Amino acid sequence: MKPQTQSCEALLESARLTVGLDEARILHRDALKRCPACHGRVTIQGVYSGQVSVNLSHRRIHDGCPLIPRHYKGVPSQHPQALK
């Protein structure tokens, strides 16, 4: 099953929790966040004028994450700099 792109994993008090991107952006702004698919470090980016639109952005692109369709090579793999 492909992970949803509308969530990420945030490190909160030494535990990883899956949170929605809006929640991560508003409530957990300073928390370390990782991709639910490849565990690479991510940031939450978006457009905030008019209708708010947020998305997950990998800090370093790699070709093994199905959530990066533009770069994905078809074989899922953990990010080379995966967060534990």
GROMACS elastic network, one bead per residue, 0.5 to 0.9 nm:
[ bonds ]
;  ai    aj funct       b0    kb
    2     5     6  0.88974   500
    2    37     6  0.77038   500
    2    66     6  0.75266   500
    2    67     6  0.82630   500
    3     6     6  0.87758   500
    3     7     6  0.83555   500
    3    36     6  0.64122   500
    3    37     6  0.60247   500
    3    66     6  0.85843   500
    3    67     6  0.78311   500
    4     7     6  0.62381   500
    4     8     6  0.86124   500
    4    36     6  0.80480   500
    4    37     6  0.87289   500
    4    67     6  0.83002   500
    5     8     6  0.75671   500
    5    21     6  0.85629   500
    5    35     6  0.86835   500
    5    36     6  0.82778   500
    5    55     6  0.75638   500
    5    56     6  0.68952   500
    5    67     6  0.66809   500
    6    19     6  0.86381   500
    6    20     6  0.58593   500
    6    21     6  0.56693   500
    6    22     6  0.84604   500
    6    54     6  0.84780   500
    6    55     6  0.70926   500
    6    56     6  0.75391   500
    7    18     6  0.65357   500
    7    19     6  0.54716   500
    7    21     6  0.50974   500
    7    22     6  0.84990   500
    7    23     6  0.89735   500
    7    24     6  0.82816   500
    7    35     6  0.82286   500
    7    36     6  0.74516   500
    7    55     6  0.88968   500
    7    56     6  0.79359   500
    8    17     6  0.82283   500
    8    18     6  0.56411   500
    8    19     6  0.57159   500
    8    20     6  0.64472   500
    8    21     6  0.65159   500
    8    24     6  0.76879   500
    8    33     6  0.65613   500
    8    34     6  0.60185   500
    8    35     6  0.54605   500
    8    36     6  0.55479   500
    8    37     6  0.89832   500
    8    42     6  0.81696   500
    8    44     6  0.89939   500
    8    56     6  0.76526   500
    9    16     6  0.59537   500
    9    17     6  0.53351   500
    9    19     6  0.61213   500
    9    20     6  0.86397   500
    9    24     6  0.86770   500
    9    32     6  0.84104   500
    9    33     6  0.55127   500
    9    34     6  0.52274   500
    9    35     6  0.63906   500
    9    36     6  0.60282   500
    9    39     6  0.83559   500
   10    15     6  0.80519   500
   10    16     6  0.54654   500
   10    17     6  0.54129   500
   10    18     6  0.64016   500
   10    19     6  0.68514   500
   10    24     6  0.73077   500
   10    28     6  0.75409   500
   10    31     6  0.60583   500
   10    32     6  0.57793   500
   10    34     6  0.65382   500
   11    14     6  0.60147   500
   11    15     6  0.55220   500
   11    17     6  0.65694   500
   11    28     6  0.89775   500
   11    31     6  0.58641   500
   11    32     6  0.54669   500
   11    33     6  0.63680   500
   11    34     6  0.83899   500
   12    15     6  0.53131   500
   12    16     6  0.61920   500
   12    17     6  0.70019   500
   12    28     6  0.81722   500
   12    31     6  0.66061   500
   12    32     6  0.81135   500
   13    16     6  0.83405   500
   16    33     6  0.88420   500
   18    36     6  0.79239   500
   19    22     6  0.82830   500
   19    23     6  0.63149   500
   19    24     6  0.61817   500
   20    23     6  0.52532   500
   20    24     6  0.61194   500
   20    25     6  0.85928   500
   21    25     6  0.60003   500
   21    26     6  0.85616   500
   21    44     6  0.68287   500
   21    54     6  0.68500   500
   21    55     6  0.70188   500
   21    56     6  0.74339   500
   22    25     6  0.50986   500
   22    26     6  0.61496   500
   22    27     6  0.82531   500
   22    44     6  0.86159   500
   22    54     6  0.71410   500
   23    26     6  0.52256   500
   23    27     6  0.54274   500
   23    28     6  0.68165   500
   23    29     6  0.86863   500
   24    27     6  0.56617   500
   24    29     6  0.60484   500
   24    30     6  0.89176   500
   24    31     6  0.80852   500
   24    33     6  0.82827   500
   24    44     6  0.76199   500
   25    28     6  0.60847   500
   25    29     6  0.51593   500
   25    30     6  0.88313   500
   25    43     6  0.88197   500
   25    44     6  0.62702   500
   25    45     6  0.83723   500
   25    54     6  0.84560   500
   26    29     6  0.59092   500
   27    30     6  0.86308   500
   28    31     6  0.53071   500
   28    32     6  0.85522   500
   28    33     6  0.89738   500
   29    32     6  0.85066   500
   29    44     6  0.87349   500
   30    33     6  0.88353   500
   32    41     6  0.75941   500
   32    42     6  0.81974   500
   32    43     6  0.86261   500
   33    39     6  0.88015   500
   33    40     6  0.84696   500
   33    41     6  0.59169   500
   33    42     6  0.56467   500
   33    43     6  0.67651   500
   33    44     6  0.87053   500
   33    83     6  0.86720   500
   34    37     6  0.87142   500
   34    38     6  0.81108   500
   34    39     6  0.51083   500
   34    40     6  0.52944   500
   34    42     6  0.51573   500
   34    43     6  0.80322   500
   34    58     6  0.83040   500
   34    82     6  0.80806   500
   34    83     6  0.67625   500
   35    38     6  0.57313   500
   35    40     6  0.53888   500
   35    41     6  0.63697   500
   35    42     6  0.60961   500
   35    56     6  0.79167   500
   35    57     6  0.87474   500
   35    58     6  0.74993   500
   35    65     6  0.88503   500
   35    67     6  0.85064   500
   35    82     6  0.89643   500
   36    39     6  0.57623   500
   36    40     6  0.83288   500
   37    40     6  0.82599   500
   37    65     6  0.64424   500
   37    66     6  0.72179   500
   37    67     6  0.71319   500
   37    76     6  0.83515   500
   37    77     6  0.85591   500
   37    78     6  0.77868   500
   37    79     6  0.89966   500
   38    64     6  0.73698   500
   38    65     6  0.56128   500
   38    66     6  0.82600   500
   38    67     6  0.86012   500
   38    76     6  0.77177   500
   38    77     6  0.63586   500
   38    79     6  0.51923   500
   38    80     6  0.89732   500
   38    82     6  0.70904   500
   39    42     6  0.86124   500
   39    78     6  0.64908   500
   39    79     6  0.61350   500
   39    81     6  0.82755   500
   39    83     6  0.57562   500
   39    84     6  0.76571   500
   40    58     6  0.67801   500
   40    59     6  0.76637   500
   40    60     6  0.76292   500
   40    61     6  0.86505   500
   40    62     6  0.88414   500
   40    65     6  0.89329   500
   40    78     6  0.75732   500
   40    79     6  0.51272   500
   40    80     6  0.76668   500
   40    81     6  0.61582   500
   40    83     6  0.60029   500
   41    57     6  0.86688   500
   41    58     6  0.60569   500
   41    59     6  0.57904   500
   41    60     6  0.74993   500
   41    79     6  0.86716   500
   41    81     6  0.77823   500
   41    82     6  0.69107   500
   41    83     6  0.65363   500
   42    56     6  0.65043   500
   42    57     6  0.53617   500
   42    59     6  0.52284   500
   42    60     6  0.81017   500
   43    55     6  0.84993   500
   43    56     6  0.61156   500
   43    57     6  0.52760   500
   43    58     6  0.63979   500
   43    59     6  0.66804   500
   44    54     6  0.66205   500
   44    55     6  0.57921   500
   44    56     6  0.50326   500
   44    57     6  0.60651   500
   44    58     6  0.87923   500
   45    53     6  0.83996   500
   45    54     6  0.55181   500
   45    55     6  0.54572   500
   45    56     6  0.63980   500
   45    57     6  0.65505   500
   46    52     6  0.71554   500
   46    53     6  0.52911   500
   46    55     6  0.58953   500
   46    56     6  0.85820   500
   47    50     6  0.82644   500
   47    51     6  0.77292   500
   47    52     6  0.57267   500
   47    53     6  0.52680   500
   47    54     6  0.65105   500
   48    51     6  0.66097   500
   48    53     6  0.66632   500
   48    54     6  0.81810   500
   49    52     6  0.64928   500
   49    53     6  0.88696   500
   56    67     6  0.88331   500
   57    60     6  0.86472   500
   57    61     6  0.87284   500
   57    68     6  0.88036   500
   58    61     6  0.58334   500
   58    62     6  0.85845   500
   58    68     6  0.84554   500
   60    79     6  0.88770   500
   60    81     6  0.85139   500
   61    65     6  0.84952   500
   61    68     6  0.79181   500
   61    71     6  0.77185   500
   61    79     6  0.86259   500
   62    65     6  0.66020   500
   62    68     6  0.81952   500
   62    71     6  0.70231   500
   62    72     6  0.75510   500
   62    79     6  0.66560   500
   62    80     6  0.78682   500
   63    66     6  0.81492   500
   63    68     6  0.76651   500
   63    69     6  0.88005   500
   63    70     6  0.87622   500
   63    71     6  0.51563   500
   63    73     6  0.55172   500
   63    74     6  0.81687   500
   63    75     6  0.81890   500
   63    76     6  0.81225   500
   63    77     6  0.82343   500
   63    79     6  0.86757   500
   64    67     6  0.89550   500
   64    68     6  0.83947   500
   64    71     6  0.80830   500
   64    72     6  0.56470   500
   64    73     6  0.63690   500
   64    74     6  0.71664   500
   64    75     6  0.58127   500
   64    78     6  0.67850   500
   64    79     6  0.70476   500
   65    68     6  0.57290   500
   65    69     6  0.78600   500
   65    71     6  0.80664   500
   65    72     6  0.58515   500
   65    73     6  0.83299   500
   65    74     6  0.85050   500
   65    75     6  0.80377   500
   65    76     6  0.56306   500
   65    77     6  0.64966   500
   65    78     6  0.74960   500
   65    79     6  0.75059   500
   66    69     6  0.59517   500
   66    71     6  0.85643   500
   66    72     6  0.57440   500
   66    73     6  0.83687   500
   66    74     6  0.74124   500
   66    75     6  0.81671   500
   66    76     6  0.64168   500
   66    77     6  0.89406   500
   67    70     6  0.88785   500
   67    72     6  0.77839   500
   68    71     6  0.57363   500
   68    72     6  0.57598   500
   69    72     6  0.50643   500
   69    73     6  0.83967   500
   70    73     6  0.88400   500
   72    75     6  0.76045   500
   72    76     6  0.80744   500
   73    76     6  0.80410   500
   77    80     6  0.86599   500
   78    81     6  0.83183   500
   78    82     6  0.65553   500
   79    83     6  0.84409   500
